[in-house]
Amino acid sequence: MRGDERWGTIGGLVRDAAERFGPQEAVVDGDTHLTFSGLAAAVDQSARAVMASGIERGDRVSIWAPNSWEWIAAALGVLTAGGVLVPINTRFKQNEAAYIIEKAGVKLVFTTSDFLGIDYTALVDNAIDLRGWNEYVLRSDEISLADLEERARSVVPTDLSDIMFTSGTTGKPKGVMTTHAQTLRVFDVWADVVGLREGDRYLIVNPFFHTFGYKAGFIACLMRGATIVPHAVFDVPQVLDKIRTEKISVIPGPPTLYQSFLNTPDRGDLSSLRLAVTGAAVVPVELIKRMRDELTFETILTAYGLTESSGVVTMCRPSDDAETIANTSGRAIPDVEVKISDAGEICVRGYNVMQGYFEDPEGTAEAIDPDGWLHTGDIGVMDERGYVRITDRLKDMFIVGGFNAYPAEIEGELLAHPSVAQVAVVGMPDERMGEVGCAFVVPRSGQEVDGDALIEWARERMANYKVPRRIEIVEALPLNASGKVLKYELRERAKS
């Protein structure tokens, strides 16, 4: 039976997981240990508290905080009560978060008073500090269990589960709308293909504000009875320590994650590791071989997806050889169509394609054609087996340590600097992060631009992964006959 037919809603999944896996360990976060029954009780309490806070079915609620058990309880409570989750990237600055909160009409924001030295609660209105969770859930006393049952029953599979904001090529982030049914169907398939199983211990280093951490993370664990071990900030020694102490068997992440393990000579006993799922960048064949030989992974898979496709389009299969896993992003997930257009663009059609961009019919019409094909903006080739290899990106996007960086958005921010007349941003190779930004800047007439000072200025205004690592001051940008910047020329210059 399909995931959407089996569980109906994400609230239905939480309750079913409690029935199937009751006394088993669901979440381990520091000193907090919750069974599946205990998690379901915490989610019910969370749902009643969010109802008591005035959230009605369809209202939008944000979480702007690092991975923690409270993030999970808050999110699942919102979804059980029929709210729509709007996660916010923890690397976003105040103005970036404010745009999403305003655009989505968010009524409530769960955040934290202390993460990386920042008090996020002071930056937004109507904030609930996750560090004061026990105090917050006392509100649940105002709502009866019967009222919660009635609300939970009113939520249907076609209701929106979340709006995930993704940076667009036009600059401002767009809100990708997906339903409970889509989330459940796609990630039931994902969990099947990767072979996630009951008793697995899954270290989630991918942030919960991202589909990879949220849906391929704790939602997939609930489906299969795997233990969720959230991790807030990626730090190699801490992660290795957690793998050893918690006997972690599953750890998905970008290729840089596994490279950092291999670069640590005294990593200790990691023999519990069983399953790796990666993507988001080029994966060297040598890395796959070393992960099998030196890190004891039985199964290593690569996959490809984007927020607009509920996070998944194609996946390798456990039986694929190292060359296939390294050189392709797999083949279409079951019952989804993938084709390469005449222009070489990867297009996808099926139950995984978003409902559209929130309050943006024009943007939606640009992304999804009248025949239902989502145009991904990625260029690729498909072999005779249906396996897809991504060769380029229509959108100039580059990927910094697993995070999508969009030049148009970064350029828009840099143009706000009083000394900058023109700017073009491209990705350049970086050993640690995969790619980083390089900005070519034309100063305003009579002005001088100091590259280091501009980088510092940018750090205060945008998420760290977006900040260019290098500034090149130029007299003019290379243009084609129609006045468009020749990005490929700049990419070559950035490489050298």
QUITAHU-V966848 format. One record per helix or strand. SS is the DSSP state (helix for helix, strand for strand). FROM is the first residue (numbers start at 1). TO is the last residue. Records with the same first field share a line. If there is no record, write none. Layout:
SS=FROM-TO ; FROM-TO
//
This chain:
helix=3-7 ; 10-21 ; 36-52 ; 69-80 ; 94-103 ; 120-123 ; 130-142 ; 145-154 ; 180-194 ; 211-224 ; 236-246 ; 255-262 ; 285-294 ; 307-309 ; 322-327 ; 361-367 ; 407-414 ; 451-459 ; 464-466 ; 487-495
strand=25-29 ; 32-35 ; 60-64 ; 84-87 ; 106-111 ; 115-115 ; 118-118 ; 127-129 ; 160-166 ; 174-179 ; 201-204 ; 227-230 ; 250-250 ; 275-278 ; 299-304 ; 314-315 ; 331-332 ; 337-340 ; 345-349 ; 356-357 ; 368-368 ; 374-382 ; 388-393 ; 398-400 ; 403-405 ; 420-430 ; 434-443 ; 470-473 ; 479-479 ; 485-485
//
